Structure formats: structure tokens, C-alpha cells
Amino acid sequence: MFIAELEEVIQTYPITSAEDKRLFNIQFEQSIRTKSQIAQILLQGGIELIKILCPILGIPIEMGKKWLETAEKIK
């Protein structure tokens, strides 16, 4: 899916110079950041929905989140 999108973008915006390549890289990085932020927002919303619908799952969810945060700090 991602490769197909990239190929479509390349066909739409042909890279013919170093400036074109630089602009493409900037736009590509912005697109990745935006998609990542949207995924994070949806994930957080989903977690909160689960905690509301089934409060008993809130404790293991929070434990898992803290465990992942600790693992990220150790890296």
C-alpha cells in the first residue's frame, strides 16, 4: 500500500532536479508525520473508549502503557 502511494506520487511529481528532490523529501516527511499523528490520535481515542465501555480493563491498559513508556526510556 505504502509503495503504491509512493509510486503514484512520483508519477504525479516527476523529479528532474536537485531542488525537485529536496521539495519531494520535505513533502514526503510531512506526510509521514501527519499520518503518524493521526494514528496516535485514533489509538488514544480507542484506548479511552475501551476504558469507558469496560472499566475493569483500565488497570491493565494503564499498566501496559507505563511498561511501554519505561521500555522507551531505557532505549
PDB file of N, CA, C and O in Angstrom:
ATOM      1  N   MET A   1       0.822  -1.184   0.000  1.00  0.00           N
ATOM      2  CA  MET A   1       0.000   0.000   0.000  1.00  0.00           C
ATOM      3  C   MET A   1       0.872   1.256   0.000  1.00  0.00           C
ATOM      4  O   MET A   1       0.664   2.164  -0.805  1.00  0.00           O
ATOM      5  N   PHE A   2       1.841   1.300   0.901  1.00  0.00           N
ATOM      6  CA  PHE A   2       2.700   2.470   1.015  1.00  0.00           C
ATOM      7  C   PHE A   2       3.531   2.664  -0.254  1.00  0.00           C
ATOM      8  O   PHE A   2       3.687   3.789  -0.729  1.00  0.00           O
ATOM      9  N   ILE A   3       4.061   1.575  -0.800  1.00  0.00           N
ATOM     10  CA  ILE A   3       4.872   1.640  -2.012  1.00  0.00           C
ATOM     11  C   ILE A   3       4.024   2.129  -3.181  1.00  0.00           C
ATOM     12  O   ILE A   3       4.488   2.933  -3.990  1.00  0.00           O
ATOM     13  N   ALA A   4       2.794   1.654  -3.277  1.00  0.00           N
ATOM     14  CA  ALA A   4       1.909   2.080  -4.359  1.00  0.00           C
ATOM     15  C   ALA A   4       1.632   3.579  -4.267  1.00  0.00           C
ATOM     16  O   ALA A   4       1.610   4.269  -5.286  1.00  0.00           O
ATOM     17  N   GLU A   5       1.421   4.086  -3.050  1.00  0.00           N
ATOM     18  CA  GLU A   5       1.210   5.524  -2.873  1.00  0.00           C
ATOM     19  C   GLU A   5       2.450   6.300  -3.286  1.00  0.00           C
ATOM     20  O   GLU A   5       2.347   7.339  -3.939  1.00  0.00           O
ATOM     21  N   LEU A   6       3.618   5.800  -2.909  1.00  0.00           N
ATOM     22  CA  LEU A   6       4.868   6.472  -3.254  1.00  0.00           C
ATOM     23  C   LEU A   6       5.055   6.512  -4.766  1.00  0.00           C
ATOM     24  O   LEU A   6       5.448   7.544  -5.310  1.00  0.00           O
ATOM     25  N   GLU A   7       4.780   5.404  -5.451  1.00  0.00           N
ATOM     26  CA  GLU A   7       4.915   5.368  -6.907  1.00  0.00           C
ATOM     27  C   GLU A   7       3.941   6.330  -7.574  1.00  0.00           C
ATOM     28  O   GLU A   7       4.277   6.959  -8.578  1.00  0.00           O
ATOM     29  N   GLU A   8       2.739   6.449  -7.022  1.00  0.00           N
ATOM     30  CA  GLU A   8       1.751   7.377  -7.573  1.00  0.00           C
ATOM     31  C   GLU A   8       2.233   8.821  -7.426  1.00  0.00           C
ATOM     32  O   GLU A   8       2.078   9.631  -8.339  1.00  0.00           O
ATOM     33  N   VAL A   9       2.810   9.129  -6.283  1.00  0.00           N
ATOM     34  CA  VAL A   9       3.320  10.481  -6.054  1.00  0.00           C
ATOM     35  C   VAL A   9       4.471  10.784  -7.005  1.00  0.00           C
ATOM     36  O   VAL A   9       4.551  11.879  -7.562  1.00  0.00           O
ATOM     37  N   ILE A  10       5.355   9.818  -7.189  1.00  0.00           N
ATOM     38  CA  ILE A  10       6.498  10.023  -8.078  1.00  0.00           C
ATOM     39  C   ILE A  10       6.030  10.264  -9.513  1.00  0.00           C
ATOM     40  O   ILE A  10       6.593  11.106 -10.213  1.00  0.00           O
ATOM     41  N   GLN A  11       5.007   9.536  -9.954  1.00  0.00           N
ATOM     42  CA  GLN A  11       4.492   9.731 -11.306  1.00  0.00           C
ATOM     43  C   GLN A  11       3.815  11.095 -11.441  1.00  0.00           C
ATOM     44  O   GLN A  11       3.896  11.733 -12.491  1.00  0.00           O
ATOM     45  N   THR A  12       3.152  11.534 -10.381  1.00  0.00           N
ATOM     46  CA  THR A  12       2.465  12.820 -10.411  1.00  0.00           C
ATOM     47  C   THR A  12       3.453  13.976 -10.386  1.00  0.00           C
ATOM     48  O   THR A  12       3.249  14.992 -11.052  1.00  0.00           O
ATOM     49  N   TYR A  13       4.518  13.819  -9.619  1.00  0.00           N
ATOM     50  CA  TYR A  13       5.513  14.876  -9.471  1.00  0.00           C
ATOM     51  C   TYR A  13       6.880  14.338  -9.887  1.00  0.00           C
ATOM     52  O   TYR A  13       7.658  13.903  -9.038  1.00  0.00           O
ATOM     53  N   PRO A  14       7.174  14.365 -11.168  1.00  0.00           N
ATOM     54  CA  PRO A  14       8.470  13.838 -11.606  1.00  0.00           C
ATOM     55  C   PRO A  14       9.637  14.666 -11.039  1.00  0.00           C
ATOM     56  O   PRO A  14       9.583  15.895 -10.993  1.00  0.00           O
ATOM     57  N   ILE A  15      10.662  13.973 -10.621  1.00  0.00           N
ATOM     58  CA  ILE A  15      11.833  14.631 -10.052  1.00  0.00           C
ATOM     59  C   ILE A  15      12.868  14.781 -11.154  1.00  0.00           C
ATOM     60  O   ILE A  15      13.402  13.798 -11.667  1.00  0.00           O
ATOM     61  N   THR A  16      13.142  16.041 -11.509  1.00  0.00           N
ATOM     62  CA  THR A  16      14.083  16.294 -12.600  1.00  0.00           C
ATOM     63  C   THR A  16      15.317  17.057 -12.155  1.00  0.00           C
ATOM     64  O   THR A  16      16.282  17.165 -12.911  1.00  0.00           O
ATOM     65  N   SER A  17      15.302  17.591 -10.930  1.00  0.00           N
ATOM     66  CA  SER A  17      16.460  18.357 -10.465  1.00  0.00           C
ATOM     67  C   SER A  17      16.668  18.119  -8.970  1.00  0.00           C
ATOM     68  O   SER A  17      15.853  17.479  -8.306  1.00  0.00           O
ATOM     69  N   ALA A  18      17.778  18.649  -8.459  1.00  0.00           N
ATOM     70  CA  ALA A  18      18.074  18.516  -7.034  1.00  0.00           C
ATOM     71  C   ALA A  18      17.040  19.264  -6.197  1.00  0.00           C
ATOM     72  O   ALA A  18      16.681  18.818  -5.108  1.00  0.00           O
ATOM     73  N   GLU A  19      16.566  20.388  -6.697  1.00  0.00           N
ATOM     74  CA  GLU A  19      15.544  21.157  -5.988  1.00  0.00           C
ATOM     75  C   GLU A  19      14.232  20.372  -5.914  1.00  0.00           C
ATOM     76  O   GLU A  19      13.565  20.370  -4.880  1.00  0.00           O
ATOM     77  N   ASP A  20      13.864  19.704  -7.014  1.00  0.00           N
ATOM     78  CA  ASP A  20      12.659  18.862  -7.012  1.00  0.00           C
ATOM     79  C   ASP A  20      12.788  17.743  -5.971  1.00  0.00           C
ATOM     80  O   ASP A  20      11.835  17.426  -5.260  1.00  0.00           O
ATOM     81  N   LYS A  21      13.983  17.156  -5.900  1.00  0.00           N
ATOM     82  CA  LYS A  21      14.226  16.076  -4.957  1.00  0.00           C
ATOM     83  C   LYS A  21      14.113  16.585  -3.520  1.00  0.00           C
ATOM     84  O   LYS A  21      13.533  15.917  -2.664  1.00  0.00           O
ATOM     85  N   ARG A  22      14.664  17.764  -3.260  1.00  0.00           N
ATOM     86  CA  ARG A  22      14.597  18.347  -1.921  1.00  0.00           C
ATOM     87  C   ARG A  22      13.150  18.624  -1.526  1.00  0.00           C
ATOM     88  O   ARG A  22      12.742  18.304  -0.410  1.00  0.00           O
ATOM     89  N   LEU A  23      12.370  19.218  -2.431  1.00  0.00           N
ATOM     90  CA  LEU A  23      10.966  19.519  -2.151  1.00  0.00           C
ATOM     91  C   LEU A  23      10.153  18.246  -1.942  1.00  0.00           C
ATOM     92  O   LEU A  23       9.296  18.189  -1.060  1.00  0.00           O
ATOM     93  N   PHE A  24      10.422  17.230  -2.752  1.00  0.00           N
ATOM     94  CA  PHE A  24       9.727  15.948  -2.598  1.00  0.00           C
ATOM     95  C   PHE A  24      10.020  15.353  -1.228  1.00  0.00           C
ATOM     96  O   PHE A  24       9.108  14.868  -0.559  1.00  0.00           O
ATOM     97  N   ASN A  25      11.280  15.382  -0.803  1.00  0.00           N
ATOM     98  CA  ASN A  25      11.650  14.835   0.506  1.00  0.00           C
ATOM     99  C   ASN A  25      10.933  15.563   1.638  1.00  0.00           C
ATOM    100  O   ASN A  25      10.467  14.934   2.588  1.00  0.00           O
ATOM    101  N   ILE A  26      10.846  16.879   1.536  1.00  0.00           N
ATOM    102  CA  ILE A  26      10.158  17.668   2.560  1.00  0.00           C
ATOM    103  C   ILE A  26       8.682  17.284   2.619  1.00  0.00           C
ATOM    104  O   ILE A  26       8.146  17.054   3.704  1.00  0.00           O
ATOM    105  N   GLN A  27       8.023  17.212   1.467  1.00  0.00           N
ATOM    106  CA  GLN A  27       6.606  16.861   1.425  1.00  0.00           C
ATOM    107  C   GLN A  27       6.373  15.433   1.924  1.00  0.00           C
ATOM    108  O   GLN A  27       5.394  15.165   2.620  1.00  0.00           O
ATOM    109  N   PHE A  28       7.268  14.533   1.568  1.00  0.00           N
ATOM    110  CA  PHE A  28       7.159  13.144   1.987  1.00  0.00           C
ATOM    111  C   PHE A  28       7.267  13.018   3.506  1.00  0.00           C
ATOM    112  O   PHE A  28       6.479  12.305   4.127  1.00  0.00           O
ATOM    113  N   GLU A  29       8.236  13.705   4.105  1.00  0.00           N
ATOM    114  CA  GLU A  29       8.410  13.664   5.555  1.00  0.00           C
ATOM    115  C   GLU A  29       7.200  14.256   6.269  1.00  0.00           C
ATOM    116  O   GLU A  29       6.767  13.726   7.293  1.00  0.00           O
ATOM    117  N   GLN A  30       6.650  15.349   5.742  1.00  0.00           N
ATOM    118  CA  GLN A  30       5.462  15.958   6.345  1.00  0.00           C
ATOM    119  C   GLN A  30       4.274  14.995   6.280  1.00  0.00           C
ATOM    120  O   GLN A  30       3.498  14.901   7.231  1.00  0.00           O
ATOM    121  N   SER A  31       4.133  14.293   5.179  1.00  0.00           N
ATOM    122  CA  SER A  31       3.044  13.334   5.026  1.00  0.00           C
ATOM    123  C   SER A  31       3.163  12.207   6.043  1.00  0.00           C
ATOM    124  O   SER A  31       2.165  11.798   6.636  1.00  0.00           O
ATOM    125  N   ILE A  32       4.361  11.710   6.247  1.00  0.00           N
ATOM    126  CA  ILE A  32       4.588  10.637   7.216  1.00  0.00           C
ATOM    127  C   ILE A  32       4.266  11.121   8.620  1.00  0.00           C
ATOM    128  O   ILE A  32       3.613  10.408   9.382  1.00  0.00           O
ATOM    129  N   ARG A  33       4.713  12.321   8.975  1.00  0.00           N
ATOM    130  CA  ARG A  33       4.429  12.864  10.304  1.00  0.00           C
ATOM    131  C   ARG A  33       2.929  13.007  10.527  1.00  0.00           C
ATOM    132  O   ARG A  33       2.423  12.651  11.591  1.00  0.00           O
ATOM    133  N   THR A  34       2.214  13.526   9.529  1.00  0.00           N
ATOM    134  CA  THR A  34       0.774  13.730   9.651  1.00  0.00           C
ATOM    135  C   THR A  34       0.060  12.403   9.857  1.00  0.00           C
ATOM    136  O   THR A  34      -0.800  12.292  10.731  1.00  0.00           O
ATOM    137  N   LYS A  35       0.408  11.390   9.058  1.00  0.00           N
ATOM    138  CA  LYS A  35      -0.231  10.078   9.193  1.00  0.00           C
ATOM    139  C   LYS A  35       0.082   9.454  10.548  1.00  0.00           C
ATOM    140  O   LYS A  35      -0.774   8.795  11.138  1.00  0.00           O
ATOM    141  N   SER A  36       1.287   9.652  11.041  1.00  0.00           N
ATOM    142  CA  SER A  36       1.670   9.119  12.339  1.00  0.00           C
ATOM    143  C   SER A  36       0.871   9.790  13.448  1.00  0.00           C
ATOM    144  O   SER A  36       0.424   9.122  14.381  1.00  0.00           O
ATOM    145  N   GLN A  37       0.687  11.104  13.354  1.00  0.00           N
ATOM    146  CA  GLN A  37      -0.075  11.831  14.365  1.00  0.00           C
ATOM    147  C   GLN A  37      -1.533  11.389  14.355  1.00  0.00           C
ATOM    148  O   GLN A  37      -2.134  11.232  15.419  1.00  0.00           O
ATOM    149  N   ILE A  38      -2.104  11.188  13.193  1.00  0.00           N
ATOM    150  CA  ILE A  38      -3.497  10.738  13.097  1.00  0.00           C
ATOM    151  C   ILE A  38      -3.644   9.352  13.716  1.00  0.00           C
ATOM    152  O   ILE A  38      -4.611   9.090  14.432  1.00  0.00           O
ATOM    153  N   ALA A  39      -2.696   8.474  13.445  1.00  0.00           N
ATOM    154  CA  ALA A  39      -2.744   7.124  14.015  1.00  0.00           C
ATOM    155  C   ALA A  39      -2.659   7.185  15.539  1.00  0.00           C
ATOM    156  O   ALA A  39      -3.369   6.449  16.224  1.00  0.00           O
ATOM    157  N   GLN A  40      -1.805   8.049  16.076  1.00  0.00           N
ATOM    158  CA  GLN A  40      -1.688   8.210  17.528  1.00  0.00           C
ATOM    159  C   GLN A  40      -2.987   8.701  18.137  1.00  0.00           C
ATOM    160  O   GLN A  40      -3.406   8.212  19.186  1.00  0.00           O
ATOM    161  N   ILE A  41      -3.632   9.669  17.487  1.00  0.00           N
ATOM    162  CA  ILE A  41      -4.897  10.210  17.984  1.00  0.00           C
ATOM    163  C   ILE A  41      -5.967   9.125  18.004  1.00  0.00           C
ATOM    164  O   ILE A  41      -6.692   8.984  18.989  1.00  0.00           O
ATOM    165  N   LEU A  42      -6.067   8.361  16.920  1.00  0.00           N
ATOM    166  CA  LEU A  42      -7.056   7.286  16.863  1.00  0.00           C
ATOM    167  C   LEU A  42      -6.782   6.206  17.910  1.00  0.00           C
ATOM    168  O   LEU A  42      -7.713   5.679  18.520  1.00  0.00           O
ATOM    169  N   LEU A  43      -5.522   5.882  18.115  1.00  0.00           N
ATOM    170  CA  LEU A  43      -5.152   4.884  19.114  1.00  0.00           C
ATOM    171  C   LEU A  43      -5.557   5.348  20.505  1.00  0.00           C
ATOM    172  O   LEU A  43      -6.165   4.590  21.260  1.00  0.00           O
ATOM    173  N   GLN A  44      -5.226   6.581  20.847  1.00  0.00           N
ATOM    174  CA  GLN A  44      -5.573   7.112  22.163  1.00  0.00           C
ATOM    175  C   GLN A  44      -7.081   7.148  22.361  1.00  0.00           C
ATOM    176  O   GLN A  44      -7.574   6.798  23.433  1.00  0.00           O
ATOM    177  N   GLY A  45      -7.816   7.568  21.335  1.00  0.00           N
ATOM    178  CA  GLY A  45      -9.274   7.590  21.419  1.00  0.00           C
ATOM    179  C   GLY A  45      -9.844   6.201  21.626  1.00  0.00           C
ATOM    180  O   GLY A  45     -10.769   6.017  22.416  1.00  0.00           O
ATOM    181  N   GLY A  46      -9.299   5.230  20.925  1.00  0.00           N
ATOM    182  CA  GLY A  46      -9.750   3.847  21.066  1.00  0.00           C
ATOM    183  C   GLY A  46      -9.492   3.302  22.459  1.00  0.00           C
ATOM    184  O   GLY A  46     -10.331   2.604  23.027  1.00  0.00           O
ATOM    185  N   ILE A  47      -8.333   3.622  23.003  1.00  0.00           N
ATOM    186  CA  ILE A  47      -7.998   3.176  24.359  1.00  0.00           C
ATOM    187  C   ILE A  47      -8.967   3.783  25.371  1.00  0.00           C
ATOM    188  O   ILE A  47      -9.455   3.087  26.261  1.00  0.00           O
ATOM    189  N   GLU A  48      -9.242   5.066  25.236  1.00  0.00           N
ATOM    190  CA  GLU A  48     -10.172   5.717  26.164  1.00  0.00           C
ATOM    191  C   GLU A  48     -11.577   5.135  26.030  1.00  0.00           C
ATOM    192  O   GLU A  48     -12.279   4.983  27.030  1.00  0.00           O
ATOM    193  N   LEU A  49     -11.995   4.809  24.809  1.00  0.00           N
ATOM    194  CA  LEU A  49     -13.304   4.202  24.601  1.00  0.00           C
ATOM    195  C   LEU A  49     -13.391   2.843  25.297  1.00  0.00           C
ATOM    196  O   LEU A  49     -14.396   2.538  25.939  1.00  0.00           O
ATOM    197  N   ILE A  50     -12.355   2.038  25.174  1.00  0.00           N
ATOM    198  CA  ILE A  50     -12.330   0.730  25.837  1.00  0.00           C
ATOM    199  C   ILE A  50     -12.415   0.908  27.348  1.00  0.00           C
ATOM    200  O   ILE A  50     -13.126   0.167  28.027  1.00  0.00           O
ATOM    201  N   LYS A  51     -11.687   1.892  27.871  1.00  0.00           N
ATOM    202  CA  LYS A  51     -11.705   2.120  29.315  1.00  0.00           C
ATOM    203  C   LYS A  51     -13.082   2.569  29.800  1.00  0.00           C
ATOM    204  O   LYS A  51     -13.475   2.256  30.924  1.00  0.00           O
ATOM    205  N   ILE A  52     -13.814   3.296  28.964  1.00  0.00           N
ATOM    206  CA  ILE A  52     -15.160   3.733  29.339  1.00  0.00           C
ATOM    207  C   ILE A  52     -16.151   2.573  29.250  1.00  0.00           C
ATOM    208  O   ILE A  52     -16.968   2.377  30.150  1.00  0.00           O
ATOM    209  N   LEU A  53     -16.074   1.813  28.168  1.00  0.00           N
ATOM    210  CA  LEU A  53     -17.016   0.719  27.967  1.00  0.00           C
ATOM    211  C   LEU A  53     -16.786  -0.450  28.922  1.00  0.00           C
ATOM    212  O   LEU A  53     -17.733  -1.127  29.320  1.00  0.00           O
ATOM    213  N   CYS A  54     -15.552  -0.678  29.279  1.00  0.00           N
ATOM    214  CA  CYS A  54     -15.217  -1.795  30.170  1.00  0.00           C
ATOM    215  C   CYS A  54     -14.191  -1.302  31.197  1.00  0.00           C
ATOM    216  O   CYS A  54     -12.991  -1.516  31.027  1.00  0.00           O
ATOM    217  N   PRO A  55     -14.661  -0.647  32.257  1.00  0.00           N
ATOM    218  CA  PRO A  55     -13.752  -0.021  33.225  1.00  0.00           C
ATOM    219  C   PRO A  55     -12.733  -0.975  33.844  1.00  0.00           C
ATOM    220  O   PRO A  55     -11.637  -0.549  34.211  1.00  0.00           O
ATOM    221  N   ILE A  56     -13.068  -2.236  33.964  1.00  0.00           N
ATOM    222  CA  ILE A  56     -12.149  -3.187  34.583  1.00  0.00           C
ATOM    223  C   ILE A  56     -10.861  -3.337  33.757  1.00  0.00           C
ATOM    224  O   ILE A  56      -9.819  -3.705  34.300  1.00  0.00           O
ATOM    225  N   LEU A  57     -10.927  -3.057  32.458  1.00  0.00           N
ATOM    226  CA  LEU A  57      -9.731  -3.154  31.603  1.00  0.00           C
ATOM    227  C   LEU A  57      -8.823  -1.937  31.741  1.00  0.00           C
ATOM    228  O   LEU A  57      -7.701  -1.946  31.234  1.00  0.00           O
ATOM    229  N   GLY A  58      -9.284  -0.903  32.411  1.00  0.00           N
ATOM    230  CA  GLY A  58      -8.486   0.311  32.576  1.00  0.00           C
ATOM    231  C   GLY A  58      -7.178   0.061  33.292  1.00  0.00           C
ATOM    232  O   GLY A  58      -6.152   0.641  32.937  1.00  0.00           O
ATOM    233  N   ILE A  59      -7.205  -0.801  34.302  1.00  0.00           N
ATOM    234  CA  ILE A  59      -5.989  -1.063  35.083  1.00  0.00           C
ATOM    235  C   ILE A  59      -4.925  -1.754  34.233  1.00  0.00           C
ATOM    236  O   ILE A  59      -3.795  -1.269  34.185  1.00  0.00           O
ATOM    237  N   PRO A  60      -5.237  -2.871  33.556  1.00  0.00           N
ATOM    238  CA  PRO A  60      -4.179  -3.490  32.733  1.00  0.00           C
ATOM    239  C   PRO A  60      -3.718  -2.598  31.574  1.00  0.00           C
ATOM    240  O   PRO A  60      -2.555  -2.644  31.175  1.00  0.00           O
ATOM    241  N   ILE A  61      -4.627  -1.795  31.045  1.00  0.00           N
ATOM    242  CA  ILE A  61      -4.235  -0.884  29.964  1.00  0.00           C
ATOM    243  C   ILE A  61      -3.214   0.127  30.477  1.00  0.00           C
ATOM    244  O   ILE A  61      -2.190   0.363  29.836  1.00  0.00           O
ATOM    245  N   GLU A  62      -3.494   0.719  31.632  1.00  0.00           N
ATOM    246  CA  GLU A  62      -2.554   1.692  32.204  1.00  0.00           C
ATOM    247  C   GLU A  62      -1.229   1.036  32.572  1.00  0.00           C
ATOM    248  O   GLU A  62      -0.169   1.635  32.395  1.00  0.00           O
ATOM    249  N   MET A  63      -1.284  -0.185  33.081  1.00  0.00           N
ATOM    250  CA  MET A  63      -0.047  -0.907  33.409  1.00  0.00           C
ATOM    251  C   MET A  63       0.785  -1.133  32.148  1.00  0.00           C
ATOM    252  O   MET A  63       2.004  -0.959  32.157  1.00  0.00           O
ATOM    253  N   GLY A  64       0.113  -1.523  31.068  1.00  0.00           N
ATOM    254  CA  GLY A  64       0.813  -1.738  29.800  1.00  0.00           C
ATOM    255  C   GLY A  64       1.418  -0.457  29.256  1.00  0.00           C
ATOM    256  O   GLY A  64       2.536  -0.463  28.742  1.00  0.00           O
ATOM    257  N   LYS A  65       0.681   0.646  29.368  1.00  0.00           N
ATOM    258  CA  LYS A  65       1.199   1.930  28.893  1.00  0.00           C
ATOM    259  C   LYS A  65       2.449   2.333  29.668  1.00  0.00           C
ATOM    260  O   LYS A  65       3.430   2.782  29.076  1.00  0.00           O
ATOM    261  N   LYS A  66       2.416   2.172  30.998  1.00  0.00           N
ATOM    262  CA  LYS A  66       3.586   2.522  31.823  1.00  0.00           C
ATOM    263  C   LYS A  66       4.770   1.622  31.498  1.00  0.00           C
ATOM    264  O   LYS A  66       5.914   2.075  31.469  1.00  0.00           O
ATOM    265  N   TRP A  67       4.489   0.340  31.254  1.00  0.00           N
ATOM    266  CA  TRP A  67       5.555  -0.588  30.913  1.00  0.00           C
ATOM    267  C   TRP A  67       6.226  -0.174  29.599  1.00  0.00           C
ATOM    268  O   TRP A  67       7.453  -0.185  29.493  1.00  0.00           O
ATOM    269  N   LEU A  68       5.408   0.193  28.593  1.00  0.00           N
ATOM    270  CA  LEU A  68       5.964   0.633  27.307  1.00  0.00           C
ATOM    271  C   LEU A  68       6.738   1.938  27.450  1.00  0.00           C
ATOM    272  O   LEU A  68       7.791   2.100  26.834  1.00  0.00           O
ATOM    273  N   GLU A  69       6.233   2.867  28.254  1.00  0.00           N
ATOM    274  CA  GLU A  69       6.940   4.135  28.473  1.00  0.00           C
ATOM    275  C   GLU A  69       8.294   3.884  29.124  1.00  0.00           C
ATOM    276  O   GLU A  69       9.289   4.505  28.752  1.00  0.00           O
ATOM    277  N   THR A  70       8.333   2.975  30.092  1.00  0.00           N
ATOM    278  CA  THR A  70       9.594   2.640  30.754  1.00  0.00           C
ATOM    279  C   THR A  70      10.560   2.009  29.774  1.00  0.00           C
ATOM    280  O   THR A  70      11.750   2.324  29.782  1.00  0.00           O
ATOM    281  N   ALA A  71      10.059   1.119  28.927  1.00  0.00           N
ATOM    282  CA  ALA A  71      10.911   0.472  27.928  1.00  0.00           C
ATOM    283  C   ALA A  71      11.485   1.491  26.953  1.00  0.00           C
ATOM    284  O   ALA A  71      12.639   1.369  26.541  1.00  0.00           O
ATOM    285  N   GLU A  72      10.692   2.500  26.576  1.00  0.00           N
ATOM    286  CA  GLU A  72      11.163   3.541  25.661  1.00  0.00           C
ATOM    287  C   GLU A  72      12.256   4.392  26.321  1.00  0.00           C
ATOM    288  O   GLU A  72      13.217   4.782  25.658  1.00  0.00           O
ATOM    289  N   LYS A  73      12.116   4.679  27.610  1.00  0.00           N
ATOM    290  CA  LYS A  73      13.115   5.486  28.336  1.00  0.00           C
ATOM    291  C   LYS A  73      14.442   4.747  28.439  1.00  0.00           C
ATOM    292  O   LYS A  73      15.508   5.361  28.391  1.00  0.00           O
ATOM    293  N   ILE A  74      14.373   3.434  28.580  1.00  0.00           N
ATOM    294  CA  ILE A  74      15.593   2.624  28.728  1.00  0.00           C
ATOM    295  C   ILE A  74      16.393   2.617  27.430  1.00  0.00           C
ATOM    296  O   ILE A  74      17.623   2.580  27.464  1.00  0.00           O
ATOM    297  N   LYS A  75      15.708   2.652  26.287  1.00  0.00           N
ATOM    298  CA  LYS A  75      16.403   2.624  24.985  1.00  0.00           C
ATOM    299  C   LYS A  75      17.292   3.779  24.869  1.00  0.00           C
ATOM    300  O   LYS A  75      17.966   3.940  23.851  1.00  0.00           O
TER     301      LYS A  75
END
